Amino acid sequence: MSFELPDLDTKTYDHLVAELIRAIPRYTTLWTDYNDTDPGITLVQLLGWLDESLLYQANRIPTLTDENFLRWVLGLAFSTNDTDYSRAARTVYDYDFQALRGTLATIEQGRAATKASLQRDVLLYLQRPYLALTLPNVELLAQQTNLMIEAQYEQQQDAEKNHLSPPPAPLYVQRAYAQARDEAIVAYVLSNAQWQYQYPQYPNNEYDNSADTMRRVLLLQPVDNGALERTLLKQVGVYLQPRVLAGNAVRVEAAELTEIDLKMTIRCTRSTAVAATLDALFALLYGYLLPTGGPGGTGWAYGHAPSADELKHLVLGVPGVDALDAFDYAFYPTIVLAKMAELGANTLLAALPGGNTAMLYGGLPQLRCLDVTATTQPA
């Protein structure tokens, strides 16, 4: 983005003098002669003339001033200069600094730069955090790790371009969630690893011979991305490490995923195409229960569980759905041994009486099973 400098030269000499004279009674009641013959008014007129001249000059800031401000921000008189930080910027992957340095190099090569483009580049550099001081800083910096990962992957591709098989594609940071825990900041990283789902033959064919009832089941399939996930967490840690002040602690962990099972029976209107209704319902619930879905499609807040009422409202809002006859919503937390031991979960669960136990939610939702039976039969 760029900012538009305000037009400072908007007041004439007469306006300035009139404002100064109108302000006199706020400071003294003894000054009552506002005619041009009064020596004080002569001084006010002189100040008005000086003010108008200063406004005119301030409104004529040349592009060269913006270029020099860019140099001051970089700490470089010329793009070819080498300073301690310009050398360190390469080793700590400060891409914002490198990009702004590239802007200076472009100007030195004779390419004209506008005030708007200079302002935009400098503002982008100044507005992006470098140090991991706050939770939003950590989240933004963790996502900036993708720039380092992409650069390293391109280097790896160049180094192995003569090999028959290309290097495996890395995982990237899809979202990062920073939370304070035990006097430290923990960055929970959600990768862009694709989850695999399948419609198993049974029970999806359970009602093949029925004209008014269908059942559809979607199941999450196991995929082993452990090595790639660990590599990603290590890369995020490497990127954040030089950006953490001494005495502060920032840890990087994989985002906790809570598996969700959703089973329901819906009743559709007689004129409804059941298959089309199921298509719409599955597309809606699948997208809603993604970590990047949620209300408004802006993503789930870390640790905020989808509520049964929200899900029911979504289901009943699908065209063709007339009623919700049965609804079973359950979730199962990721097993985190240290946390379970701290909670005494094993002892607690073993001591509970029979029946459904209380559900423990943490992190982000991961749809494990979506089982929907739809019928047009009347209740």
Secondary structure, DSSP 8 states (H G I E B T S, - for coil): ------------HHHHHHHHHHHGGGT-SS----STTSHHHHHHHHHHHHHHHHHHHHTT--HHHHHHHHHHHHT-SSTT---HHHHHHHHTT-HHHHHHHHHHHHHHTT----HHHHHHHHHHHHHS--S--SHHHHHHHHHHHHHHHHHHHHHHHHHTTTSSS-------EEEEEEEEETTEEEEEEEE----EEE--HHHHTTTTT-SSEEEEEEEEE----HHHHHHHHHHHHHHHGGGS-TT--EEEEE--EEEEEEEEEEEE-TT--HHHHHHHHHHHHHHHTSTT-SGGGS---TT----HHHHHHHHHTSTTEEEEEEEEEEEE----HHHHHHHTHHHHHHHS-SS-------SEEEEEEEEEEEE-S--
